């Protein structure tokens, strides 16, 4: 291999010298004249006795026949300068050390020949600008600190390099006049540059090169101690990344506009990494770009920020790249960590890397912030139902959400422009796996949560008869039009002639049409716009319900298939009307043997279920789960209980919720007032013998009495008496219909 390299070098040098005449040695201060010819170089050897300055004075060209010259070191590949000799002649001075230099003269293109004359002069003296120093190499002179360096780059390549050595990690300061300056590593990597001739660069121990440009420039450099928590150049790659420890500020600098700083950090547990940015710049609106990579170098995240940002990460090692897009600006970074069981974990921008989305648990996230890119979540629906996706935004932005099935088929998509605070998307989903994509089009933080509003709902995509969703008789069903002209189909089959009744409520939909069709697509009933109800005797067979709308929004359907009375609640029962009212609304179903057990004690968990099914006004969209020790996430009424505590309807209690316990009449009063946001009526006091103004429940009982929800018995309210199922049903029905 060495022989091949030597051969190639010999071929190159032979080609260079092929057009050159034999070099002639000339003396200093001797005037040389001659005639230069096109495509032929006349070469002169000039011997310099010691360190000093070589000056070449060229006489002016004649008859516009311009010669040109080149100056080299002792070999032709040690290039120093080149130039053209004009009418006014030319004088050039170079810092040189002892040795032989080669001066070559020829003519410009299309000039067959031209006469020339020159004189070389030498002045002994000290200089650090010793040619050739126009590229980074071992030939470049090393210069001491705190010394004024003078030089010129008026001709030739226009750049000079100087070598310096740093004995420790510290700040390098370079300042100069009539020059632009730059600093390079010994691997020829740019660390910093400046047009104004002043630089400060944090550097590690090692060898560096200062680049100077300008005619008759001057500069000097010095070192100063750098804080131990500084980043040091060169740290623009994964291999040279600066360590970014937890809870310790790192001082860094943007040494030039395209400078990039790389930091390495570790996350101990599942949670949020918080990056706090402090800038020297007074420009509040200027943003830095941040990129986060995993340990393999894959980009997980990009974020632009003026001050700070947050990201969810799994335990592991990561890299942070900072792009300040500034010249000579200091900044500081602080990494902190917040453990969280449900952060949005990067990289989750595809179905393959989707993050599992738990129900009823707020998940903190930041959108990728690039058009067409989503945070993707995997949602496992164990039981068909009506799901609500709630997004709470930290700042106004454009937001979109999509839902796809396990095969990647899009079944729901919503786009909202400039959402101010929060929004909710609703969709009915069958049992299965789905992928939910969220994008805010900008790198904005948000909180995301999915809850099951009801077990009974349409199942997307039910936009054809063949994909119709089943009707759940005697239960309130929810549907959602996700676009204008959306169509939802439902179907049911009856095995004998029955009287079927129904109630449809458009809720949020402005223009809605409902049709009931037989198996042959004949319309047997139709309702439009406002809340509609109907009853009809239908023969044995299969039927379809077709719902259409001219706007998006939520609606409800309730079908009853000849709903019979509970065996133990005859029409003569004291609370028959109230119990049947909430049964028709789908709030209660009774037991499998078609009994209601009206005199049984009312359990606290069943109170939560009924209030949640009634969708009381205080039920929040976004849950804030509280860990009752006796209500695990596997509890059948976990979600219903969490809805009540999140809405402030019931209190948090570290001792537990006591789901199987009973509820007193006083506790019932508080729950109903809180759930339905009932306000007291002024000047309308109602007294009970056993309710004092000093009792904690006084105001709640007063409000129920003012609305006629309770009347008491013989002047008594009996606040501590446990409620039965029939009594709570009566109170709830009166509250709903108040």
TAZI-V776945 format. One line per field, one symbol per residue. burial: # if it has 24 or more other ideal C-beta (glycine too) atoms within 12 Angstrom, else .. A space follows every 10 residues. Layout:
BEGIN
burial->???
END
This chain:
BEGIN
burial->.......... .........# ..#..#.#.. .#.#.#.... ######.#.. .########. #...###### ####.#.### #####....# .######.## ########.. #.######## ##....#### ####.#..## ###.#...## ######..## ####.#..## ######..## ######..## ####..#### ####.##### ####..#### ###..#...# ######.#.# ####.#..## ######..## #######... #######.#. ......#### ####....## #####.#### ####.##### ####.##### #######..# .########. #..##.#### #########. ..#######. #..####### ####..#### #####..... ####.#..#. .######### .#.####### ########## ########## ###....### ########## ##...##### ##.#...#.# #######.#. .#######.. ...##.#... .#.#.#.#.. ..#######. .######### #.#..#..#. ....#..### ########## .....###.. .######### ######.### ###.##.#.. #...#.#### #######.## ......#.#. .######### ######.#.. .....#.#.. #.....#### #######.## .#....###. .######### ######..
END
